[in-house]
Amino acid sequence: MSSERSSLRGRLPEIQTTDSKMTCVGRQKMKLGSKPLI
């Protein structure tokens, strides 16, 4: 899977930006969701 991701990033740099944005949002959600879960 890592090889496929690297090739996709090389083809479409836009995916890298979208991936970074989703990662930031996911981290914020995890931080907010980790409190009630724990």
PDB file of N, CA, C, O and CB in Angstrom:
ATOM      1  N   MET A   1       0.836  -1.209   0.000  1.00  0.00           N
ATOM      2  CA  MET A   1       0.000   0.000   0.000  1.00  0.00           C
ATOM      3  C   MET A   1       0.872   1.262   0.000  1.00  0.00           C
ATOM      4  O   MET A   1       0.498   2.273  -0.593  1.00  0.00           O
ATOM      5  CB  MET A   1      -0.946   0.005   1.229  1.00  0.00           C
ATOM      6  N   SER A   2       2.013   1.205   0.652  1.00  0.00           N
ATOM      7  CA  SER A   2       2.873   2.385   0.720  1.00  0.00           C
ATOM      8  C   SER A   2       3.356   2.758  -0.682  1.00  0.00           C
ATOM      9  O   SER A   2       3.436   3.939  -1.018  1.00  0.00           O
ATOM     10  CB  SER A   2       4.081   2.132   1.661  1.00  0.00           C
ATOM     11  N   SER A   3       3.679   1.746  -1.504  1.00  0.00           N
ATOM     12  CA  SER A   3       4.170   2.034  -2.857  1.00  0.00           C
ATOM     13  C   SER A   3       3.076   2.704  -3.679  1.00  0.00           C
ATOM     14  O   SER A   3       3.354   3.626  -4.445  1.00  0.00           O
ATOM     15  CB  SER A   3       4.650   0.737  -3.556  1.00  0.00           C
ATOM     16  N   GLU A   4       1.833   2.249  -3.527  1.00  0.00           N
ATOM     17  CA  GLU A   4       0.732   2.854  -4.281  1.00  0.00           C
ATOM     18  C   GLU A   4       0.534   4.307  -3.858  1.00  0.00           C
ATOM     19  O   GLU A   4       0.312   5.176  -4.701  1.00  0.00           O
ATOM     20  CB  GLU A   4      -0.575   2.054  -4.076  1.00  0.00           C
ATOM     21  N   ARG A   5       0.614   4.569  -2.564  1.00  0.00           N
ATOM     22  CA  ARG A   5       0.418   5.946  -2.074  1.00  0.00           C
ATOM     23  C   ARG A   5       1.507   6.856  -2.626  1.00  0.00           C
ATOM     24  O   ARG A   5       1.220   7.968  -3.069  1.00  0.00           O
ATOM     25  CB  ARG A   5       0.419   5.988  -0.518  1.00  0.00           C
ATOM     26  N   SER A   6       2.755   6.394  -2.604  1.00  0.00           N
ATOM     27  CA  SER A   6       3.856   7.232  -3.076  1.00  0.00           C
ATOM     28  C   SER A   6       3.665   7.555  -4.555  1.00  0.00           C
ATOM     29  O   SER A   6       3.913   8.685  -4.976  1.00  0.00           O
ATOM     30  CB  SER A   6       5.219   6.533  -2.845  1.00  0.00           C
ATOM     31  N   SER A   7       3.225   6.576  -5.350  1.00  0.00           N
ATOM     32  CA  SER A   7       3.038   6.810  -6.786  1.00  0.00           C
ATOM     33  C   SER A   7       1.908   7.811  -7.003  1.00  0.00           C
ATOM     34  O   SER A   7       2.008   8.690  -7.859  1.00  0.00           O
ATOM     35  CB  SER A   7       2.734   5.480  -7.530  1.00  0.00           C
ATOM     36  N   LEU A   8       0.831   7.679  -6.227  1.00  0.00           N
ATOM     37  CA  LEU A   8      -0.297   8.611  -6.370  1.00  0.00           C
ATOM     38  C   LEU A   8       0.150  10.026  -6.022  1.00  0.00           C
ATOM     39  O   LEU A   8      -0.222  10.982  -6.702  1.00  0.00           O
ATOM     40  CB  LEU A   8      -1.487   8.184  -5.467  1.00  0.00           C
ATOM     41  N   ARG A   9       0.939  10.160  -4.974  1.00  0.00           N
ATOM     42  CA  ARG A   9       1.403  11.495  -4.564  1.00  0.00           C
ATOM     43  C   ARG A   9       2.274  12.088  -5.662  1.00  0.00           C
ATOM     44  O   ARG A   9       2.189  13.280  -5.955  1.00  0.00           O
ATOM     45  CB  ARG A   9       2.193  11.428  -3.220  1.00  0.00           C
ATOM     46  N   GLY A  10       3.115  11.246  -6.273  1.00  0.00           N
ATOM     47  CA  GLY A  10       3.987  11.740  -7.338  1.00  0.00           C
ATOM     48  C   GLY A  10       3.177  12.196  -8.542  1.00  0.00           C
ATOM     49  O   GLY A  10       3.541  13.167  -9.206  1.00  0.00           O
ATOM     50  N   ARG A  11       2.079  11.499  -8.825  1.00  0.00           N
ATOM     51  CA  ARG A  11       1.257  11.863  -9.990  1.00  0.00           C
ATOM     52  C   ARG A  11       0.431  13.115  -9.697  1.00  0.00           C
ATOM     53  O   ARG A  11       0.425  14.062 -10.483  1.00  0.00           O
ATOM     54  CB  ARG A  11       0.325  10.693 -10.385  1.00  0.00           C
ATOM     55  N   LEU A  12      -0.266  13.109  -8.558  1.00  0.00           N
ATOM     56  CA  LEU A  12      -1.130  14.252  -8.229  1.00  0.00           C
ATOM     57  C   LEU A  12      -0.682  14.883  -6.916  1.00  0.00           C
ATOM     58  O   LEU A  12      -0.984  14.359  -5.844  1.00  0.00           O
ATOM     59  CB  LEU A  12      -2.616  13.813  -8.137  1.00  0.00           C
ATOM     60  N   PRO A  13       0.035  16.003  -6.987  1.00  0.00           N
ATOM     61  CA  PRO A  13       0.476  16.687  -5.756  1.00  0.00           C
ATOM     62  C   PRO A  13      -0.709  17.200  -4.949  1.00  0.00           C
ATOM     63  O   PRO A  13      -0.584  17.455  -3.751  1.00  0.00           O
ATOM     64  CB  PRO A  13       1.414  17.857  -6.098  1.00  0.00           C
ATOM     65  N   GLU A  14      -1.865  17.352  -5.605  1.00  0.00           N
ATOM     66  CA  GLU A  14      -3.056  17.839  -4.886  1.00  0.00           C
ATOM     67  C   GLU A  14      -3.460  16.852  -3.799  1.00  0.00           C
ATOM     68  O   GLU A  14      -3.945  17.249  -2.739  1.00  0.00           O
ATOM     69  CB  GLU A  14      -4.235  18.065  -5.867  1.00  0.00           C
ATOM     70  N   ILE A  15      -3.256  15.552  -4.067  1.00  0.00           N
ATOM     71  CA  ILE A  15      -3.632  14.529  -3.078  1.00  0.00           C
ATOM     72  C   ILE A  15      -2.835  14.756  -1.794  1.00  0.00           C
ATOM     73  O   ILE A  15      -3.352  14.562  -0.694  1.00  0.00           O
ATOM     74  CB  ILE A  15      -3.382  13.085  -3.635  1.00  0.00           C
ATOM     75  N   GLN A  16      -1.581  15.164  -1.939  1.00  0.00           N
ATOM     76  CA  GLN A  16      -0.748  15.388  -0.748  1.00  0.00           C
ATOM     77  C   GLN A  16      -1.364  16.497   0.114  1.00  0.00           C
ATOM     78  O   GLN A  16      -1.416  16.380   1.338  1.00  0.00           O
ATOM     79  CB  GLN A  16       0.713  15.761  -1.156  1.00  0.00           C
ATOM     80  N   THR A  17      -1.828  17.572  -0.531  1.00  0.00           N
ATOM     81  CA  THR A  17      -2.435  18.673   0.231  1.00  0.00           C
ATOM     82  C   THR A  17      -3.707  18.195   0.910  1.00  0.00           C
ATOM     83  O   THR A  17      -3.936  18.479   2.085  1.00  0.00           O
ATOM     84  CB  THR A  17      -2.740  19.882  -0.689  1.00  0.00           C
ATOM     85  N   THR A  18      -4.541  17.462   0.158  1.00  0.00           N
ATOM     86  CA  THR A  18      -5.797  16.964   0.733  1.00  0.00           C
ATOM     87  C   THR A  18      -5.497  15.999   1.871  1.00  0.00           C
ATOM     88  O   THR A  18      -6.174  16.015   2.899  1.00  0.00           O
ATOM     89  CB  THR A  18      -6.666  16.270  -0.348  1.00  0.00           C
ATOM     90  N   ASP A  19      -4.477  15.155   1.687  1.00  0.00           N
ATOM     91  CA  ASP A  19      -4.130  14.181   2.726  1.00  0.00           C
ATOM     92  C   ASP A  19      -3.682  14.904   3.993  1.00  0.00           C
ATOM     93  O   ASP A  19      -4.067  14.520   5.098  1.00  0.00           O
ATOM     94  CB  ASP A  19      -3.019  13.223   2.230  1.00  0.00           C
ATOM     95  N   SER A  20      -2.874  15.942   3.837  1.00  0.00           N
ATOM     96  CA  SER A  20      -2.391  16.681   5.017  1.00  0.00           C
ATOM     97  C   SER A  20      -3.561  17.358   5.720  1.00  0.00           C
ATOM     98  O   SER A  20      -3.611  17.399   6.950  1.00  0.00           O
ATOM     99  CB  SER A  20      -1.321  17.738   4.612  1.00  0.00           C
ATOM    100  N   LYS A  21      -4.505  17.890   4.941  1.00  0.00           N
ATOM    101  CA  LYS A  21      -5.669  18.551   5.554  1.00  0.00           C
ATOM    102  C   LYS A  21      -6.491  17.527   6.329  1.00  0.00           C
ATOM    103  O   LYS A  21      -6.894  17.781   7.464  1.00  0.00           O
ATOM    104  CB  LYS A  21      -6.550  19.248   4.472  1.00  0.00           C
ATOM    105  N   MET A  22      -6.740  16.375   5.718  1.00  0.00           N
ATOM    106  CA  MET A  22      -7.543  15.344   6.383  1.00  0.00           C
ATOM    107  C   MET A  22      -6.824  14.866   7.642  1.00  0.00           C
ATOM    108  O   MET A  22      -7.462  14.558   8.649  1.00  0.00           O
ATOM    109  CB  MET A  22      -7.817  14.148   5.423  1.00  0.00           C
ATOM    110  N   THR A  23      -5.489  14.807   7.581  1.00  0.00           N
ATOM    111  CA  THR A  23      -4.733  14.367   8.751  1.00  0.00           C
ATOM    112  C   THR A  23      -4.901  15.377   9.888  1.00  0.00           C
ATOM    113  O   THR A  23      -5.082  14.992  11.043  1.00  0.00           O
ATOM    114  CB  THR A  23      -3.232  14.187   8.398  1.00  0.00           C
ATOM    115  N   CYS A  24      -4.842  16.663   9.559  1.00  0.00           N
ATOM    116  CA  CYS A  24      -5.017  17.700  10.596  1.00  0.00           C
ATOM    117  C   CYS A  24      -6.406  17.578  11.207  1.00  0.00           C
ATOM    118  O   CYS A  24      -6.553  17.623  12.429  1.00  0.00           O
ATOM    119  CB  CYS A  24      -4.808  19.131  10.002  1.00  0.00           C
ATOM    120  N   VAL A  25      -7.425  17.425  10.367  1.00  0.00           N
ATOM    121  CA  VAL A  25      -8.804  17.312  10.868  1.00  0.00           C
ATOM    122  C   VAL A  25      -8.934  16.049  11.704  1.00  0.00           C
ATOM    123  O   VAL A  25      -9.574  16.060  12.755  1.00  0.00           O
ATOM    124  CB  VAL A  25      -9.832  17.297   9.695  1.00  0.00           C
ATOM    125  N   GLY A  26      -8.329  14.962  11.241  1.00  0.00           N
ATOM    126  CA  GLY A  26      -8.410  13.699  11.982  1.00  0.00           C
ATOM    127  C   GLY A  26      -7.751  13.834  13.349  1.00  0.00           C
ATOM    128  O   GLY A  26      -8.251  13.291  14.335  1.00  0.00           O
ATOM    129  N   ARG A  27      -6.637  14.551  13.416  1.00  0.00           N
ATOM    130  CA  ARG A  27      -5.954  14.732  14.713  1.00  0.00           C
ATOM    131  C   ARG A  27      -6.843  15.527  15.662  1.00  0.00           C
ATOM    132  O   ARG A  27      -6.959  15.191  16.841  1.00  0.00           O
ATOM    133  CB  ARG A  27      -4.585  15.455  14.526  1.00  0.00           C
ATOM    134  N   GLN A  28      -7.471  16.587  15.144  1.00  0.00           N
ATOM    135  CA  GLN A  28      -8.356  17.403  15.995  1.00  0.00           C
ATOM    136  C   GLN A  28      -9.517  16.552  16.494  1.00  0.00           C
ATOM    137  O   GLN A  28      -9.882  16.626  17.668  1.00  0.00           O
ATOM    138  CB  GLN A  28      -8.891  18.645  15.217  1.00  0.00           C
ATOM    139  N   LYS A  29     -10.104  15.736  15.601  1.00  0.00           N
ATOM    140  CA  LYS A  29     -11.237  14.897  16.006  1.00  0.00           C
ATOM    141  C   LYS A  29     -10.783  13.870  17.039  1.00  0.00           C
ATOM    142  O   LYS A  29     -11.492  13.600  18.008  1.00  0.00           O
ATOM    143  CB  LYS A  29     -11.864  14.187  14.779  1.00  0.00           C
ATOM    144  N   MET A  30      -9.598  13.300  16.827  1.00  0.00           N
ATOM    145  CA  MET A  30      -9.088  12.298  17.776  1.00  0.00           C
ATOM    146  C   MET A  30      -8.868  12.953  19.139  1.00  0.00           C
ATOM    147  O   MET A  30      -9.172  12.357  20.173  1.00  0.00           O
ATOM    148  CB  MET A  30      -7.759  11.658  17.254  1.00  0.00           C
ATOM    149  N   LYS A  31      -8.341  14.176  19.140  1.00  0.00           N
ATOM    150  CA  LYS A  31      -8.098  14.866  20.416  1.00  0.00           C
ATOM    151  C   LYS A  31      -9.428  15.091  21.138  1.00  0.00           C
ATOM    152  O   LYS A  31      -9.535  14.851  22.340  1.00  0.00           O
ATOM    153  CB  LYS A  31      -7.365  16.227  20.184  1.00  0.00           C
ATOM    154  N   LEU A  32     -10.439  15.553  20.398  1.00  0.00           N
ATOM    155  CA  LEU A  32     -11.750  15.818  21.023  1.00  0.00           C
ATOM    156  C   LEU A  32     -12.418  14.503  21.412  1.00  0.00           C
ATOM    157  O   LEU A  32     -13.051  14.416  22.464  1.00  0.00           O
ATOM    158  CB  LEU A  32     -12.671  16.625  20.060  1.00  0.00           C
ATOM    159  N   GLY A  33     -12.280  13.479  20.567  1.00  0.00           N
ATOM    160  CA  GLY A  33     -12.953  12.203  20.826  1.00  0.00           C
ATOM    161  C   GLY A  33     -12.219  11.372  21.868  1.00  0.00           C
ATOM    162  O   GLY A  33     -12.825  10.505  22.497  1.00  0.00           O
ATOM    163  N   SER A  34     -10.928  11.617  22.062  1.00  0.00           N
ATOM    164  CA  SER A  34     -10.167  10.801  23.024  1.00  0.00           C
ATOM    165  C   SER A  34     -10.620  11.104  24.455  1.00  0.00           C
ATOM    166  O   SER A  34     -10.549  10.228  25.317  1.00  0.00           O
ATOM    167  CB  SER A  34      -8.639  11.063  22.878  1.00  0.00           C
ATOM    168  N   LYS A  35     -11.077  12.308  24.715  1.00  0.00           N
ATOM    169  CA  LYS A  35     -11.480  12.660  26.090  1.00  0.00           C
ATOM    170  C   LYS A  35     -12.691  11.837  26.545  1.00  0.00           C
ATOM    171  O   LYS A  35     -12.605  11.173  27.578  1.00  0.00           O
ATOM    172  CB  LYS A  35     -11.807  14.169  26.184  1.00  0.00           C
ATOM    173  N   PRO A  36     -13.814  11.851  25.818  1.00  0.00           N
ATOM    174  CA  PRO A  36     -14.986  11.076  26.251  1.00  0.00           C
ATOM    175  C   PRO A  36     -14.736   9.574  26.182  1.00  0.00           C
ATOM    176  O   PRO A  36     -15.264   8.821  26.999  1.00  0.00           O
ATOM    177  CB  PRO A  36     -16.197  11.431  25.395  1.00  0.00           C
ATOM    178  N   LEU A  37     -13.935   9.134  25.216  1.00  0.00           N
ATOM    179  CA  LEU A  37     -13.666   7.694  25.071  1.00  0.00           C
ATOM    180  C   LEU A  37     -12.919   7.190  26.297  1.00  0.00           C
ATOM    181  O   LEU A  37     -13.229   6.124  26.831  1.00  0.00           O
ATOM    182  CB  LEU A  37     -12.847   7.404  23.778  1.00  0.00           C
ATOM    183  N   ILE A  38     -11.928   7.969  26.740  1.00  0.00           N
ATOM    184  CA  ILE A  38     -11.144   7.540  27.904  1.00  0.00           C
ATOM    185  C   ILE A  38     -11.961   7.823  29.150  1.00  0.00           C
ATOM    186  O   ILE A  38     -11.509   7.546  30.261  1.00  0.00           O
ATOM    187  CB  ILE A  38      -9.755   8.266  27.967  1.00  0.00           C
TER     188      ILE A  38
END
